[in-house]
Amino acid sequence: MPTKILLKDLHQPGIFSYDGYRKAGGYTSVEKALKSMSPDSVMEEVKTAGLRGRGGAGFPAGLKWSFLDRKSGKPRYLICNADESEPGTFKDRFLMEKIPHLLIEGIIVSSFALGANVAYIYVRGEFKKIIKILENTIEEARTNNLVGKNILGTGYSLEIYVQTGAGAYICGEETGLIESLEGKRGNPRLKPPFPAVVGLYGCPTVVNNVETLAAVPWIINNGGSAYAGIGIGRSTGTKLISACGHINKPGVYEIEMGLPVEEFIYSDEYCGGIRNEKKLKAVVAGGSSVPILPSHLILKTAKGEPRLMSYESLSDGGFVSGTMLGSGGFIVMDEDTCIVRNLWTFTRFYHHESCGQCSPCREGTGWMEKILHRIEHGHGKMHDIDLLVDISKKIEGTTICPLGDAAAWPVASAIRHFRDEFEWHVLEPKECLIRNYGMGKEAVVI
Amino acid sequence: MVTNPPIIFSTDTSELVKKIITRYPEGRQKSALLPILHLAQAEFGGWLSVPVMDYVADILNLKPIEVYEVASFYSMYNLKPVGNYVLEVCRTGPCCLMGGEEILQYIEKKLGIKAGETTQDGKFTIKTVECLASCGTAPMMQVGDDYHENLTHQRVDELIEEFKNC
C-alpha cells in the first residue's frame, strides 16, 4: 500500500465529524504538543521533517516559522492560506470538504508552536460551502475545549476565525492576502520586510497553505524524522496532487514524493491513463503557472532518467527542459489539444487577475493575451511569436510579486517546446479553426 | 412611483455584523469590510449600489472611497444589478480543455444573452469567472452557493428549467 498521511483516514466512517475524527485518532497531536512539548520543540520536529510549503513555493515550513519575530512584544498571527485559486489546483478544497478537523488540528498545533493566540483561515469567497463547514468545525472543536480559552486545561488559548475573500487570485500571494485581510485591495507588498517581521496589522505573521498545516499533526504524532524518511531527498513526505484534463480518472491523489510521473499518469491507482485511448501531448505539472512540458520531457528528464513527482526531479533541467512541482495542480493534455488556444486561456486568466500595481504585469499580460488571441484566431504574424517571448522576458523578475513570473513562464515554455505549432497557426490559420481543438463540434469561433 | 426601501440591515444581519467586527483587534474593524460587503450584497438585491456602499462605510467608520476601491477590485462584488440567478461559468484553461467554452456558448444561446448580460425578465445573468478549483469535474459553473460540475447540454437544460420554476 502506498504511504498515506493526509488522506489515511479518508474512508473512515464519520471522519467529517468531530466524533468520527476523534475515533480515528484525531486531535492526539494537540494533546501531545500542548501537554508534553515546548513550542520550540514542536518547531524543531517540523524542521526535522523537512516539510516544505505546499502552496507552490516549496519553502521549508520549519525555517519559515523560525524567522518569526518572537522578541517584538507584539501579538503574533498564524494565517492559513485557503485561497486556492491556481488553475488546475483543487486539493485544499477536497481536504477541507472531507476532513476539516485535520486542518483545525494542524492550526492549533502550529499556532502553539508560533505563540499565536489568534489564527485566521483566509478562504476564497467562492467556497461558500467550505466556509460553512469550517465555521461548524471550529465550533465543534470549541465545544470540546480544543479552541478558545485554556485549551485542555493547559493555559494555552487560541481563537480561530474564518475570513472570506471575494474573488481575487492575487490574494493567494501572502502579502496580498494580508492586505485583503486588513480590508484592502489585495495589492502585494514589497519585501522585505517579510511577514515574519511585519505582517498582519504590522505584527509578526506566518502564512501557511492548508496542506502544509494539515501535515503537522502526523509529524508531531510520529516524529519529524519519520516524516523525513518518507519521500525522496529534500522532497520529504507526501503531496496531494489534483489531476485534471484528458485523463480517465481526474481527482485528488496523495502520492509519496518520488513516484514516477509515468506511473502517476498511467497507473489505475492514479490517473488511469489518457482518456479515449489518445496519446499524451503535454502536461502542466504544478498549476497553470509552471512551465508546460511535452510528453517526452514530462516522462523522462533531458538526461533520459525517469521523471519523478518531487521538487527536484520535476525541476531537473531548469526551465530549458524542466518545470516545477508547484501547487500539485496536474493538468494533462492529449494529442488533440491546441497549445495556442490553451495558452491564450491561461494568459487571459493572468491578465484578468493582475492587480495592476506593476506596469510590466498590468500591461504585459494584456498585450500577451491580445497577441495570443490574434494568433489563435488566424490573424497572427510570424514576428508575433518572438514578440511574445520578448514581453514575457520583460515581465519576468520585474514585478513586486510572483504573478508576473507566473504569467511569463507558461508563455515562454509553450513557445520553447511547441514553437512549430505557433508557426503553423500563423502559416495555416484556417487549419486550427477547422479542427476546432478542445471544443465540441457545435462550437462557433468567437 | 416606486420608492426604494431604506438601506438598513435586518436585525439578524446587524447582530452578525457586530459579531464579525469582534474577530479583529480594536481599531481594525476595516478587516470586516470584505465579509460585510458579502452580507450587504446578499441582503440588498445581489449587487452593491453606491448608497449601499456608503452605508457599509458608515457602519465601519471608513471613508466611502475605501469601500468603493475594494468593491471594484474583487470580482465577486457586482457593481450593477444582476438577475435572480447568476450563472458563473468557469472559462479558465482546465475547464476549456473539457469544453467549458462550448458550454458557455450553449448557455448564451439558450438564454439569448451574452456573458455579462441579464435576461429581460431579470431572472438570469451570465457571468464568466476564473478558475473555481473544480478542475477535476470540469466543465463547471457556480450558481449561488452551489457548484454544478461535469456539465453537459442536458444538465444545463435541467438546471435552467429548475431555476425557471423556482
Interface residues (C-beta under 8 A of the other chain):
Chain A: P75 E84 S85 E86 P87 G88 T89 F90 D92 R93 Y120 R124 G125 E126 F127 K128 K129 E159 Y161 Q163 T164 G165 A166 G167 A168 Y169 S180 L181 E182 G183 K184 R185 G186 Y201 S242 A243 C244 G245 H246 P250 G251 V252 S288 G329 I331 M333 T337 R341 N342 T345 F346 R348 F349 H352 E353 C355 G438 M439 G440 E442 A443 V444 I446
Chain B: R23 P25 R28 K30 S31 A32 L33 L34 P35 L37 H38 L60 E66 E69 V70 F73 Y74 S75 M76 Y77 R91 T92 G93 P94 C96 L97 M98 G99 E101 E102 Q105 Y106 V129 E130 C131 L132 A133 S134 C135 G136 T137 A138 Q142 G144 D145 D146 Y147
